[in-house]
């Protein structure tokens, strides 16, 4: 039996570290595709919000950055409202193999939500509100949190956001689970 490549080992290690650091992770097709439950940072209008973030790890991870996208709607200058795509230099352009998935969910995304960059927006409406009507901007965020990212909204939309390829070990018989390599 051959051992996994160093890149595959690193991918597996980073996903396991993310799970061990108490992030709720739902594996899709393999350890390179999964959802992470992400909570809005305290002290921001996003506080109390819960988002499902899709992560796709490329074959060349950790030398190539992960693809990150919000599944449920979020109002932010640097996140495309329709697709959930995140515009963040440290993920899209300045990524290095020194970073890992914990950096994304414990540092990069919380900082992005706390300190948006309205100069390079994916959502022009959010950027304009942020710059010219900050109180309206915060009110719109709170409205989006209530409608799309509250615990009730997450539960109501869970069926719509899941896919048939999601799995957990509980989906398999005890014999099948024992045969799996983790």
C-alpha angles and dihedrals in degrees: 000000000000122000120242119264118264090252092053091047090051091048091051092045093050093049091048091048089051091052092045091053088065099260112144105237127185113196116218117185099341140327090297094065123048148128125244124200105231125194123209114253118263116254093029131096085253091065110122092026122122120199133186107225120195116217124194117186114205122226089253094054126165089030090050120048125251120253109243126192136166111234098196119051121277129179110224135130093236099043122075107236095211101044102023090231114160122223105203122144095213090059101033103038115000097048117137132180087253088076124078138186093273088060089056096051101032100038120007101047096040090050091048092053092045096045112027121191106226091177092073103033132174088187108048094184092056091046092050092049091047091053101038108023108024094171091053088047091055091045091052091050091051090049091052091047090052094046102037111013108036119112089252092050091049091051092046092049098038093099091049093049099046124089131210090246095062114110143171128191089262089069090068131070117254091254092050092048092051090055093054121099115222 
